[in-house]
Amino acid sequence: MTTADSVNAPLDTEIGALQGGSADLGQYAGRPVLIVNVASKCGLTPQYTGLEKLHERYAEQGFTVLGVPCNQFMGQEPGSAEEISEFCSATYGVTFPMTEKIEVNGEDRHPLYARLTGFADAEGHSGDVRWNFEKFLIGRNGEVVARFSPRTEPDAPEVVAAVEAQLG
């Protein structure tokens, strides 16, 4: 696979679902997907509320949020798959799909994030994920079309505009 392909085809990556089996990213082909590395014990964890609202608002138009648990940032996602699932459901009413817990940076970076992190955000940051809740928008074309910093709220105008542009 060429470097361009590895950057432009994140949905071709195999990754497990949180509760086992395959997350089957291919099912999102032709649909916009917001991929977010998540954590249950982070100061940004309340973003789950905004992510769920964004998912609910645009789900009927083919959009989805995909949560990707990661424990690389100060151990803020220490739970098992069952604990993560229960926390997200009971605390934030999360209905969007979640993958298995992975590493997003470093030597053991999952291939999904190897493909995502080559894309720069509006400030020019590319490379390593900076913290929990960094967001990557995959467009209908299957390529990364936007990247948002961890502190950018899911309902921020730039996120909503980018999602709507992919739906229109």
Helices and strands as residue ranges (DSSP letters): H 3-8, G 10-12, G 25-28, E 33-38, H 47-58, G 59-61, E 64-69, H 81-92, H 111-116, E 135-138, E 144-148, H 157-167
